């Protein structure tokens, strides 16, 4: 089964992404993936990360899962 990933980034990163898309800037797009997106994906893979497969039980976290921010919530 394929995994679903969710990640977040700040307003400055969102504006940079918008600029890259509007300008069709391929070089900056690759740099954005390497500098912003890929590190966040790698961080989400670490044990204890808030981003996890919800169909599997979560163990050994510093706080209960019900206290973790739910993706898409404010």
C-alpha positions in Angstrom: 0.0 0.0 0.0 1.3 3.5 -0.9 2.0 5.9 1.9 0.6 9.4 2.1 2.9 12.2 3.3 1.9 15.5 4.6 4.3 18.3 5.4 4.1 22.0 6.1 6.1 25.0 5.4 6.0 28.7 6.3 4.7 31.7 4.4 8.1 32.6 3.0 8.5 29.1 1.5 5.0 29.3 0.1 5.7 32.6 -1.6 9.0 31.2 -3.0 7.1 28.2 -4.4 4.6 30.5 -5.9 7.4 32.6 -7.6 9.0 29.4 -8.9 5.8 28.2 -10.5 4.9 31.6 -11.9 8.4 32.1 -13.4 8.6 28.4 -14.5 12.1 28.5 -12.9 13.4 24.9 -13.2 16.7 25.6 -11.5 15.0 27.2 -8.5 12.4 24.4 -8.4 15.2 21.8 -8.0 16.9 23.9 -5.3 13.5 24.2 -3.5 13.0 20.5 -3.6 16.5 19.8 -2.2 16.5 22.6 0.4 12.9 22.6 1.6 10.9 19.6 0.6 13.4 16.7 0.8 14.7 17.5 4.3 11.1 17.7 5.6 10.3 14.3 4.0 13.4 12.8 5.6 12.5 14.3 9.0 9.0 12.8 8.7 10.5 9.4 8.3 12.3 9.5 11.7 10.8 7.6 14.7 8.6 9.8 16.8 7.7 12.1 14.0 4.2 13.6 14.1 3.7 12.4 10.5 2.9 8.7 10.5 0.8 6.1 8.8 -2.5 6.4 10.7 -3.4 2.8 10.0 -0.5 1.5 12.1 -0.2 1.7 15.9 2.2 4.3 17.2 4.5 3.4 20.1 7.3 5.0 22.0 6.3 8.7 21.5 7.0 11.4 24.0 3.3 12.3 24.1 0.1 10.6 23.2 -0.9 10.6 19.5 -4.2 12.4 20.4 -2.1 15.4 21.3 -0.4 15.6 18.0 -1.6 18.2 15.5 -3.9 16.6 12.9 -2.9 17.4 9.3 -5.2 20.0 7.9 -6.3 21.3 11.2 -5.6 24.8 12.4 
